[in-house]
Amino acid sequence: MKLHYYKETDSLYIDLSSKSSIDSQEITSDIVIDFDKNKNIVGIDIQNASKNIDFSSLEADEIPIKKVLINQK
């Protein structure tokens, strides 16, 4: 998962998958959900993000994280 904030448009894109989006559905005037060919959610686009999200903190609670080994010499 990746979070992409675009200051120039005040939008936040939450990239949930590396799969391509083939369909989108507007949930509210500021939130669009992107789907892959199997109707799985692959991303969430939030417009006017600074008005819709509290950016003062970002927390992750009990998220399973796969350990990645970085080239160790």
VOVOSE-710954 format. One record per atom (N, C-alpha, C): x, y, z. Coordinates in Angstrom, 3 decimals. Layout:
<miro X="X" Y="Y" Z="Z"/>
...
***
This chain:
<miro X="0.844" Y="-1.166" Z="0.000"/>
<miro X="0.000" Y="0.000" Z="0.000"/>
<miro X="0.891" Y="1.232" Z="0.000"/>
<miro X="0.487" Y="2.232" Z="-0.792"/>
<miro X="1.230" Y="3.481" Z="-0.861"/>
<miro X="0.252" Y="4.639" Z="-0.736"/>
<miro X="0.694" Y="5.676" Z="-0.057"/>
<miro X="-0.078" Y="6.904" Z="0.042"/>
<miro X="0.609" Y="7.953" Z="-0.814"/>
<miro X="-0.137" Y="8.599" Z="-1.689"/>
<miro X="0.408" Y="9.642" Z="-2.562"/>
<miro X="-0.395" Y="10.915" Z="-2.315"/>
<miro X="0.266" Y="11.964" Z="-1.825"/>
<miro X="-0.410" Y="13.251" Z="-1.643"/>
<miro X="0.077" Y="14.208" Z="-2.719"/>
<miro X="-0.859" Y="14.859" Z="-3.391"/>
<miro X="-0.550" Y="15.805" Z="-4.457"/>
<miro X="-0.967" Y="17.200" Z="-3.998"/>
<miro X="0.026" Y="17.977" Z="-3.576"/>
<miro X="-0.228" Y="19.303" Z="-3.013"/>
<miro X="-0.956" Y="20.217" Z="-3.991"/>
<miro X="-0.547" Y="20.183" Z="-5.272"/>
<miro X="-1.125" Y="21.093" Z="-6.256"/>
<miro X="-2.622" Y="20.889" Z="-6.470"/>
<miro X="-3.128" Y="19.691" Z="-6.200"/>
<miro X="-4.565" Y="19.424" Z="-6.346"/>
<miro X="-5.232" Y="19.100" Z="-5.016"/>
<miro X="-4.445" Y="19.106" Z="-3.927"/>
<miro X="-4.931" Y="18.745" Z="-2.590"/>
<miro X="-5.694" Y="17.425" Z="-2.636"/>
<miro X="-5.059" Y="16.423" Z="-3.249"/>
<miro X="-5.686" Y="15.106" Z="-3.331"/>
<miro X="-4.758" Y="14.042" Z="-2.745"/>
<miro X="-5.379" Y="13.036" Z="-2.167"/>
<miro X="-4.648" Y="11.902" Z="-1.604"/>
<miro X="-5.101" Y="10.657" Z="-2.343"/>
<miro X="-4.131" Y="9.905" Z="-2.867"/>
<miro X="-4.461" Y="8.631" Z="-3.505"/>
<miro X="-3.881" Y="7.519" Z="-2.650"/>
<miro X="-4.730" Y="6.589" Z="-2.245"/>
<miro X="-4.309" Y="5.427" Z="-1.478"/>
<miro X="-4.258" Y="4.258" Z="-2.454"/>
<miro X="-3.048" Y="3.848" Z="-2.778"/>
<miro X="-2.805" Y="2.788" Z="-3.748"/>
<miro X="-2.770" Y="1.464" Z="-2.981"/>
<miro X="-3.798" Y="0.647" Z="-3.154"/>
<miro X="-3.936" Y="-0.601" Z="-2.399"/>
<miro X="-3.374" Y="-1.821" Z="-3.109"/>
<miro X="-3.109" Y="-1.693" Z="-4.399"/>
<miro X="-2.677" Y="-2.835" Z="-5.189"/>
<miro X="-1.871" Y="-2.365" Z="-6.391"/>
<miro X="-1.029" Y="-3.245" Z="-6.896"/>
<miro X="-0.275" Y="-2.930" Z="-8.111"/>
<miro X="-1.096" Y="-3.232" Z="-9.367"/>
<miro X="-2.285" Y="-3.797" Z="-9.191"/>
<miro X="-3.147" Y="-4.104" Z="-10.335"/>
<miro X="-3.715" Y="-2.825" Z="-10.932"/>
<miro X="-3.987" Y="-2.854" Z="-12.221"/>
<miro X="-4.526" Y="-1.690" Z="-12.924"/>
<miro X="-6.002" Y="-1.500" Z="-12.627"/>
<miro X="-6.391" Y="-0.243" Z="-12.553"/>
<miro X="-7.795" Y="0.102" Z="-12.378"/>
<miro X="-8.491" Y="0.080" Z="-13.732"/>
<miro X="-9.662" Y="-0.557" Z="-13.789"/>
<miro X="-10.426" Y="-0.547" Z="-15.040"/>
<miro X="-11.804" Y="0.088" Z="-14.857"/>
<miro X="-12.167" Y="0.370" Z="-13.603"/>
<miro X="-13.465" Y="0.981" Z="-13.338"/>
<miro X="-13.350" Y="1.828" Z="-12.078"/>
<miro X="-14.176" Y="2.849" Z="-11.992"/>
<miro X="-14.189" Y="3.728" Z="-10.830"/>
<miro X="-15.624" Y="4.014" Z="-10.444"/>
<miro X="-15.828" Y="4.258" Z="-9.139"/>
<miro X="-17.154" Y="4.604" Z="-8.659"/>
<miro X="-17.027" Y="5.773" Z="-7.693"/>
<miro X="-17.770" Y="6.842" Z="-7.962"/>
<miro X="-17.777" Y="7.993" Z="-7.074"/>
<miro X="-18.675" Y="7.683" Z="-5.882"/>
<miro X="-18.090" Y="7.722" Z="-4.689"/>
<miro X="-18.840" Y="7.420" Z="-3.466"/>
<miro X="-19.485" Y="8.691" Z="-2.915"/>
<miro X="-18.719" Y="9.773" Z="-2.893"/>
<miro X="-19.206" Y="11.107" Z="-2.555"/>
<miro X="-18.573" Y="12.061" Z="-3.557"/>
<miro X="-18.871" Y="13.335" Z="-3.441"/>
<miro X="-18.297" Y="14.292" Z="-4.391"/>
<miro X="-16.783" Y="14.384" Z="-4.277"/>
<miro X="-16.203" Y="13.928" Z="-3.157"/>
<miro X="-14.753" Y="13.998" Z="-2.954"/>
<miro X="-14.044" Y="12.648" Z="-2.926"/>
<miro X="-14.768" Y="11.544" Z="-3.010"/>
<miro X="-14.138" Y="10.224" Z="-2.876"/>
<miro X="-14.527" Y="9.318" Z="-4.043"/>
<miro X="-13.476" Y="8.771" Z="-4.693"/>
<miro X="-13.669" Y="7.841" Z="-5.812"/>
<miro X="-12.916" Y="6.548" Z="-5.490"/>
<miro X="-13.575" Y="5.424" Z="-5.700"/>
<miro X="-12.980" Y="4.105" Z="-5.481"/>
<miro X="-12.644" Y="3.498" Z="-6.842"/>
<miro X="-11.417" Y="2.997" Z="-6.992"/>
<miro X="-10.984" Y="2.350" Z="-8.229"/>
<miro X="-11.010" Y="0.826" Z="-8.061"/>
<miro X="-11.446" Y="0.126" Z="-9.122"/>
<miro X="-11.576" Y="-1.331" Z="-9.100"/>
<miro X="-10.763" Y="-1.968" Z="-10.219"/>
<miro X="-10.297" Y="-3.203" Z="-9.979"/>
<miro X="-9.617" Y="-3.957" Z="-11.031"/>
<miro X="-10.645" Y="-4.752" Z="-11.835"/>
<miro X="-10.175" Y="-5.581" Z="-12.759"/>
<miro X="-11.091" Y="-6.338" Z="-13.627"/>
<miro X="-11.950" Y="-7.341" Z="-12.872"/>
<miro X="-11.521" Y="-7.728" Z="-11.646"/>
<miro X="-12.296" Y="-8.666" Z="-10.835"/>
<miro X="-13.156" Y="-7.979" Z="-9.791"/>
<miro X="-13.288" Y="-6.641" Z="-9.928"/>
<miro X="-14.086" Y="-5.809" Z="-9.030"/>
<miro X="-13.498" Y="-5.695" Z="-7.628"/>
<miro X="-12.184" Y="-5.946" Z="-7.497"/>
<miro X="-11.490" Y="-5.724" Z="-6.227"/>
<miro X="-11.059" Y="-4.268" Z="-6.151"/>
<miro X="-11.100" Y="-3.693" Z="-4.960"/>
<miro X="-10.669" Y="-2.306" Z="-4.791"/>
<miro X="-9.155" Y="-2.236" Z="-4.917"/>
<miro X="-8.679" Y="-1.347" Z="-5.795"/>
<miro X="-7.236" Y="-1.174" Z="-5.988"/>
<miro X="-6.757" Y="0.205" Z="-5.547"/>
<miro X="-7.683" Y="1.137" Z="-5.348"/>
<miro X="-7.271" Y="2.462" Z="-4.924"/>
<miro X="-8.429" Y="3.325" Z="-4.480"/>
<miro X="-8.076" Y="4.341" Z="-3.684"/>
<miro X="-9.055" Y="5.300" Z="-3.189"/>
<miro X="-8.506" Y="6.694" Z="-3.451"/>
<miro X="-9.281" Y="7.507" Z="-4.138"/>
<miro X="-8.879" Y="8.872" Z="-4.461"/>
<miro X="-9.716" Y="9.831" Z="-3.624"/>
<miro X="-9.047" Y="10.670" Z="-2.829"/>
<miro X="-9.743" Y="11.622" Z="-1.964"/>
<miro X="-9.365" Y="13.035" Z="-2.393"/>
<miro X="-10.342" Y="13.759" Z="-2.917"/>
<miro X="-10.147" Y="15.150" Z="-3.305"/>
<miro X="-10.372" Y="16.052" Z="-2.091"/>
<miro X="-9.827" Y="17.273" Z="-2.144"/>
<miro X="-9.928" Y="18.199" Z="-1.009"/>
<miro X="-9.478" Y="17.512" Z="0.275"/>
<miro X="-8.378" Y="16.798" Z="0.161"/>
<miro X="-7.898" Y="15.945" Z="1.247"/>
<miro X="-7.666" Y="16.704" Z="2.543"/>
<miro X="-7.101" Y="17.899" Z="2.469"/>
<miro X="-6.810" Y="18.640" Z="3.702"/>
<miro X="-8.085" Y="19.044" Z="4.443"/>
<miro X="-9.208" Y="19.066" Z="3.754"/>
<miro X="-10.498" Y="19.374" Z="4.390"/>
<miro X="-11.176" Y="18.107" Z="4.908"/>
<miro X="-10.843" Y="16.969" Z="4.317"/>
<miro X="-11.518" Y="15.711" Z="4.656"/>
<miro X="-10.719" Y="14.805" Z="5.587"/>
<miro X="-9.414" Y="15.077" Z="5.737"/>
<miro X="-8.544" Y="14.193" Z="6.516"/>
<miro X="-7.737" Y="15.003" Z="7.515"/>
<miro X="-7.575" Y="14.458" Z="8.702"/>
<miro X="-6.713" Y="15.075" Z="9.709"/>
<miro X="-5.297" Y="14.555" Z="9.479"/>
<miro X="-4.457" Y="15.395" Z="8.894"/>
<miro X="-3.087" Y="15.000" Z="8.588"/>
<miro X="-2.124" Y="15.188" Z="9.759"/>
<miro X="-2.628" Y="15.575" Z="10.924"/>
<miro X="-1.732" Y="15.836" Z="12.056"/>
<miro X="-1.088" Y="14.569" Z="12.609"/>
<miro X="-1.676" Y="13.415" Z="12.303"/>
<miro X="-1.048" Y="12.158" Z="12.744"/>
<miro X="-1.419" Y="11.039" Z="11.786"/>
<miro X="-0.516" Y="10.087" Z="11.700"/>
<miro X="-0.755" Y="8.892" Z="10.889"/>
<miro X="-0.363" Y="7.707" Z="11.755"/>
<miro X="-1.294" Y="6.822" Z="11.987"/>
<miro X="-1.042" Y="5.671" Z="12.842"/>
<miro X="-1.380" Y="4.383" Z="12.111"/>
<miro X="-0.660" Y="3.340" Z="12.437"/>
<miro X="-0.948" Y="2.005" Z="11.918"/>
<miro X="-1.042" Y="1.073" Z="13.113"/>
<miro X="-2.112" Y="0.346" Z="13.196"/>
<miro X="-2.343" Y="-0.515" Z="14.347"/>
<miro X="-2.555" Y="-1.952" Z="13.890"/>
<miro X="-1.690" Y="-2.831" Z="14.327"/>
<miro X="-1.788" Y="-4.264" Z="14.068"/>
<miro X="-1.893" Y="-4.608" Z="12.577"/>
<miro X="-1.046" Y="-3.995" Z="11.786"/>
<miro X="-1.013" Y="-4.291" Z="10.357"/>
<miro X="0.069" Y="-5.335" Z="10.108"/>
<miro X="-0.290" Y="-6.443" Z="9.462"/>
<miro X="0.734" Y="-7.459" Z="9.185"/>
<miro X="1.731" Y="-6.928" Z="8.160"/>
<miro X="2.987" Y="-6.940" Z="8.525"/>
<miro X="4.030" Y="-6.435" Z="7.650"/>
<miro X="4.967" Y="-7.572" Z="7.293"/>
<miro X="5.142" Y="-7.783" Z="6.000"/>
<miro X="6.060" Y="-8.798" Z="5.522"/>
<miro X="7.467" Y="-8.220" Z="5.586"/>
<miro X="8.345" Y="-8.928" Z="6.236"/>
<miro X="9.722" Y="-8.448" Z="6.356"/>
<miro X="10.422" Y="-8.547" Z="5.001"/>
<miro X="11.114" Y="-7.492" Z="4.656"/>
<miro X="11.845" Y="-7.436" Z="3.408"/>
<miro X="13.325" Y="-7.341" Z="3.751"/>
<miro X="14.105" Y="-8.244" Z="3.199"/>
<miro X="15.544" Y="-8.204" Z="3.424"/>
<miro X="16.174" Y="-7.310" Z="2.374"/>
<miro X="16.915" Y="-6.345" Z="2.851"/>
<miro X="17.620" Y="-5.448" Z="1.967"/>
<miro X="19.033" Y="-5.980" Z="1.796"/>
<miro X="19.551" Y="-5.879" Z="0.625"/>
<miro X="20.878" Y="-6.387" Z="0.300"/>
<miro X="21.850" Y="-6.101" Z="1.445"/>
<miro X="22.136" Y="-7.122" Z="2.223"/>
<miro X="23.035" Y="-6.991" Z="3.371"/>
<miro X="24.366" Y="-7.658" Z="3.029"/>
<miro X="25.440" Y="-6.910" Z="3.254"/>
<miro X="26.785" Y="-7.464" Z="2.998"/>
<miro X="27.581" Y="-7.489" Z="4.262"/>
***
